[in-house]
Amino acid sequence: MTEKQFIISIGREFGSAGHEIAEELSKRFQIPLYDYHLMREIADEKNVHVGNLEPYDEIPKKGFGSRTVRGYSNSPQENIAYMQFEFLRKRAAEGKSFVVVGRCAEEALKEYSGLITIFILGDMEKKVARICKLHGMDEKQAKSLIKEQDKKRKNYHNYFCEGKWGDSRNYEFSINSSKLGVPVTTDMIEDYINKRIECM
């Protein structure tokens, strides 16, 4: 296990198996995974019930009726997002290595030289088949859900980040998991990460 700090940021299209790949990378490198469970840790730190935070996780801020005064926003979506960014920056500042799924990590942690940014996409046909299997949906429902979730992720990301969601220029490694399948895609990403660590 390397003593160098490295942070693996995984952006992903819905249905691309990005989360599954992130889980596997967390196991292979034996480092923590921060995903939607991050809300539980934040809730514990803030001494609030996690159920009060989870509905706003990775949800874009609603433009009308929300405003920021003296650095404080009345938008729960915005406040939850900044809590997550603060949590991740704190862990990074402590020198911890970890995998993080989404949450604008490639922007929030860009000052860290050990940050490795990855985006996982997929062919619509394969993504639809995956969502049908995971959620017991028909193809029409799955395709609708994919478009809905990706729109939310895009709006959330593009509100908080300068770079656009899914634009390959904003990530150092982008890969279509549909072409070679999840296991081989994971192997390729692991190989890339190992080479990046060697160069640190």
JOMOMO-V666024 format. One record per pair of residues at least 6 apart in sequence whose ideal C-beta (glycine too) atoms are under 7 Angstrom apart, sorted by the first residue. I is the first residue (numbers start at 0). J is the second residue. Records with the same first field share a line. If there is no record, write none. Layout:
BEGIN
I=J + J
END
This chain:
BEGIN
0=29
1=196
3=113 + 196 + 199
4=94 + 96 + 113
5=96 + 113 + 115 + 196
6=91 + 96 + 97 + 99 + 108 + 111 + 113 + 114 + 115
7=24 + 98 + 115 + 117 + 192
8=99 + 104 + 105 + 108 + 114 + 115 + 116 + 117
9=17 + 20 + 21 + 98 + 99 + 100 + 117 + 119
10=101 + 105 + 117 + 118 + 164 + 170
11=17 + 18 + 118 + 119
12=119 + 120 + 121 + 126 + 149
13=145 + 148 + 149
14=121 + 126 + 129 + 130 + 145
15=119 + 120 + 121 + 126 + 176
16=129 + 176 + 181
17=100 + 119
18=34 + 100
19=181
20=119 + 176 + 181 + 184 + 185 + 188
21=32 + 34 + 98 + 100
22=32
23=185
24=98 + 185 + 188 + 189
25=31 + 32 + 98
27=189
30=96 + 97 + 98
31=97
32=98
33=87 + 97 + 99
34=100
35=56
37=83 + 86
38=49 + 52 + 53 + 56
39=49
40=86
41=52 + 82 + 83 + 86
42=48 + 49 + 52
52=79
55=75 + 76 + 79
56=79
57=101 + 102 + 152 + 155
58=76 + 151 + 155
59=76 + 151 + 154 + 155 + 158
60=74 + 76 + 77 + 158
61=74 + 76
65=72 + 73 + 74
66=73
72=78
80=159
83=102
84=103 + 107
87=99 + 102 + 104 + 107 + 108
88=107 + 108
90=97
91=108 + 111
101=152
103=156 + 159 + 160
105=116 + 169 + 170
106=159 + 160 + 161 + 162
108=114
112=199
113=199
115=171 + 192 + 195
116=170 + 171
117=170 + 172 + 188
118=165 + 167 + 170 + 173
119=174 + 176
120=165 + 173 + 175
121=175 + 176 + 177
122=175 + 177
125=177
126=145
127=138 + 141 + 142 + 145
130=136 + 141 + 144 + 145
131=137 + 138 + 141
136=144
152=164
153=164
156=164
157=163 + 164
162=169
163=169
167=173
172=188 + 191
174=184 + 187 + 188
176=184
END
